Amino acid sequence: MSYLKTINHDLHGIKKLLLFNDDNNFNSVAVYSLFRDSCLMLYEIINVLKSDGILKEEIAIYKKIEPIRHKIKSSQGKSNRDIFNKILDTHFNLFGDDIDNLGFYLDRGNLVGSTLYVTYVYDETPFFNSKDTEGRIRDFSKEIGNNMAVIIDSINQPVLLPSNKTLSIQQEDYECKDVWHKRLFKEDLVTNVCLMRLLIIQNEISSCLWIKKHLNHDKKEFSLDKYLLLRLSSIRFYQTMENLIDIKDRASQQYSALTLNDLDELLLIYKKNLQKETKKLRNLLHYNNEQVNFFDYVEGKLEENNKYADNLLQVILNDFFPIIQRKISDVLNVSAIESMSDWEKIMRRIKTKIKLI
């Protein structure tokens, strides 16, 4: 079956990244997006293998990962407002609405991620726990790994691409910064929804750029590393660009007020030269024995142009993502928002408790 080739390389690639944790910043930003990716792929894989009778038994993990699989779309249309309110309410329930209740990760002052992304992706799942979300996700990743190993054994396919050693990059820990929601969000709900969506985009981009650093993909050969980077980057790139286009279409006034029109040239280039191709790659996240799957599609493109993967990765990871990441960091300007001192938190919490008496 033709899709088994793609399934096998997806599983080996994701497994390689999940097993790599030799980085102080792995758990803070990249792990949550990678965990989402593994759930997405595993869900689609189990779905198709069950329907074709390759997997005979029920896979318990299938229902657990279903909610996460459907969080691949960072734009939810008219539901965006409800999603924003729910994310904020979740943070109020966890930390209160009177003190710093939003967490951010900064790399030398530049925003790379936030706890709002974690809330968005993992809310209403068995792993979302106010006290130890990270620990529960880490434990569940072992179950995901075991399921991947079972499927790899059951399909018994060869790995056709060479796999390079994962790179260990020495870098400073991300700075963790907590701020009060009222110092970031505004009175205007539409603006707040835009800001929330930008935060989700930022996490996706930062995770992708983290993967780029740690996969040895610069060699001329088409390796498992380059395959996986193209697989994950194309999905994120399509979602990011479509999300920005949607923000501009739905909230043009807020889009301009946030100076996001600085990205208009990139949006035009994307629509003209990249939208059709990246949409095709994104839609190949589904596996289908009646159609061409991701591995075979890319293989065909490389036969036409052996620079296909390198050129597309250059555009996504060098020409687009760093610019968008910097712009979102500047727009949100989290580094300039004042965090509360311990004394201010204590006094605010005391006042809250007095009001409740």
N, C-alpha and C positions, 0 to 999 in steps of 0.2 A: 504494500500500500504506500503510495507516494508520500502521504503526509507523515509517515513514521520517521522519515529523514529529518524533517523540520522539528518534530517533537523531540527526537533524540538530541539534536544539537541545542535546542532551547533548554532542555533539562540539564544537560552537561554544563552549559554556560551559566545558568542561574545557580546551579549547585557550586560551581567554582567560586562565584562571588560571595555566596552565603557562607562558604567555609573560610573566606578570607576576612579576618577581623583584626589584622595587625595595624590598627590605626586608632588614635585616641578619639577621633571625631566620627568614627563609623557609626556608633549608636545614636549620635545626636541628630544627624540629618539624613545620611544615606540609607541607613538600615530600614527606615519606615517605608520609603519609596520602593526599595528593593523587595521588601516583604510583600508589599502590594503587588509588585510585578510577578513574584513567584506564585501568589494566590491566583492572580489573573490567568497565568499560563496553565497552572495546575488544574484550575476549574475547567478551562476550555479543553485540556487534554483528557481529563476524566470523562467529560461530556461526550467527546467523539469516540473514545475507546469503548465506553459502555454501549453506545448506540451501535457500534460495529461488532460487539460481542467479544472484543479482545480482553476486556476486564469483565470477569464473570461475577465477581462478588461486589456488594455494596461498599463504597469507600466512605467511611464515616466523616472524613475531613471535608467532603464535597459540600455539605450543607453549612459547615462552619465558615468556609471561605467565600460562600456565595455573596454575602453583603459587600465584601471587599472587592470582589470582581467588578461589581457594578459602580464602584467609585472611580473607575478609569476616566470618566468624563468629568472634567473640572468645571464645565458649563452645564447647568441644569435648567436653562430657560427660565420660565416663570417661577420655578422653585428656588431660584437663587436667594430670594429674600427670606424664605422660610429656613433655608440652610444657614444663612448668616445668623438669624435670630436663635436657631437651635445651637449653633456653635457657641455663641456668646452665653446663652443660658447654661450650657454645660460648664463653661468656665466659671460662671457665677456660683453654680452649685458646688464646684470643687474648691474654689478659692474665695468666694464672696464677691460682692460688687463694690466694696468700699476701699479695697487696697489693690496693689499690683496683682493682676490676674491673667496677664498674657505673657507668654515666654517667647524669647527670640534668641537666635544664634547669630553672632556677628563674627566675621573674619576680618580682623584689623579695621573694625568700624563699619564694614560693609555687610548688609543683611544677606544671610544665606538661607535662613529657614525660621520656622516658628512652630509653637505647640498647637496652633490652630489647624495646621495641616494634619497633625496626628489625630486631633479631635474629629476632623472631617472624615478621614479615611476609616478610622477604627471605631467610631461611635456605633452603638447597636451591634457590636460583635462580642463574642465570648472573651476577647482579650482585653477589652477596654476596662481598665480598673484604675480608680483614682490613686491608689497607693503604689502600685507596681506595674504600670502598663508595660514598661520596657522589659521587666523580668518575665511577664507572662508571654509577651511576643517572642522573646528569646527562647523560652521553653517550647512554644508552639512551633517555632522554626525547626526544631528537631523533628517534630512530627511531620512537618512538610518535607524535610530531608529524607525521612524514612519512606514516605510515600513516593517521592521521586525515585529513590533507589529501587523500590519494588517495580515501578513502571519501566525504568531503564532495563531491569532484568527481564521483564515480561515481553518487551518488544524486541530485545536482543538485536540491536542495530549497531553497526560499526560507526565510530567517529571518524569522519572523512577529512576533518580539518586539524592541522597541528595546533597545539595549545601551548602558549608561552607562559613562562613563570610570571605570576602576579607581582606587580611592582609595589614595594613598600616605600612610601614617601614620608619623609620627615617634615612635619609642619606643626605649627603651634596649635594648641587647643582652641576651639572656637570659644569666644566670650559668650557667656549666658547672661541675658539681660531681661528682667521682668519690668513691665510697665502697666500702668492703669489704663483700662480700656477707654476712659474718657479723654486721655491724653493722646490717643491715636485716632479713634473714630470720631466722627462729626455728628451733628444733629440730623443731617440729610441721610436718609436710609439708602438711597440709590448710590451715593458716594461711598457709604460704608460697605455695600455689597461689592462695589468695584475694588475697594481696598482688600477685602477678604479674598476675592478671586486672584488679585495680584500676589497675595501671600501664598496661595496654593501653587500658582505658577512658579514662584520663586523657589519653593522647595523642590519641585520637579526639575527645574533647570540645575540647581545646585547639586542634586543627587547625580544627574547625568554628567556634569563636569567632574564630580568626584570619581565616577566610574572611569571616565576618560583618563584620569591621572594614574589609575591603578591597573588598567589593562594595557599590556604591552602590544599595541596595535600599529606601531609605526613602521614595521617591516613591510616589504613589498608584497609578501605572500598574503593570501586571504586565509587568515587563521580563525580559530574559534573566538579569539579575543575581538578581532575586527567584526566578525559575524554578530556577536552578542552586542557590541557597542552600536552597530547599525540597527539591530533589532530594537533595542530599548530607546535609542536616540530618535529614531523615526516616529515611534509611537508618541513620545513626549513632545517632539517638535510639532507634529500635526495638531495635537491637543492644545499646545501653547499658542500657536498662531491662530487657530480657529477661535480660541478663547478671547484673544485680543481683538480679533475682528468682531466678535459678538459684543464685546464691551463697547466698542466704537459704535456699532449699529444700535444697540439698546440704550446706551447712555452717552450720547454724543457730547452733551454739555459737560458732563462730569469727566469724560475722556479728555476733553480740551483743557478743563480747569486743572486737571492733574498733570498737564503738559505731556500726556502720552502721545500727542500728535508728533512728537519727536521720532516716534517709531513708524510713522506713516510710510517712509521710503522703504523700510524693510517689509511692511505689509504689502506694498505694491510689487516688490520683487518676488515675494512669496506667491502672491496670487498669479503673477505672470509666468513664473518659471518653476515653481516648486509644489504648488498646491495639489495638482493632479497626481504627481508621482508620490508624494508623501501620504496622500490619502489612500493610494493603492497599497503602500507598505503598511500603513496603520490597519487597514481592513484585513490584511493577511495575518493579523493576530488570531483569527479563526483558522481552524484546521478543517480541510475539506478534501476528501479523496476524489471528488469529481472535478476539482479545479486545481490550478497551480497553487502550491504553497510557498511560504516565504523562502525556504532554502533554494528550491528550484527556480523561483522567480529571480532571485539575486544571482544565482549561477548563470542564468540566461543573460542577464544584464552585463555580467562580467565577460562573457564571451563576446558581446558586442563592443564593450569598452572596458578594458582591464583596470581602468581608473575609476569606475563607477562608484565603488564603495568609498574610496579615498576622497573623491571629489564631493560626495554628498556629506560625508563626515566633516570635511573642511568647512563647508557652508554652515552646517548646523552648529558645530562645536566651536568654531573660530569666528565666523562672520555674523552669526545671529545671536546665539545664547549669551555670550559675554556682554554684548551691547544691551540686550533686554534685561539681563541681571543687574547691570549697573544702573539702568534707568529705574527699575523698580526699587532698588535700594535708595536712590536719590528721592524718589517720590514719597516713599514712606518715612525716610529720614529717622529711623528708629534710634540711631546713635545719638541724636540730638534731644530725644525725649528724656526728661528727668525721671529717674526711678525714685521711689519713696525710700526714705531712710527708715531704719528699724523703729526709730522714735515716732515718725509720722504714721507708720503702720499701726503701732500700738495705740496711739491716740485716736486714730480713725476707727479702729476696731472697738475701742472702749465706747466711743460715741454711738456706734451701731448697736452695741449691746444695751446701752442705756435706753435707746429709743424703743427697744423691743420689750422692756420691762413694763 
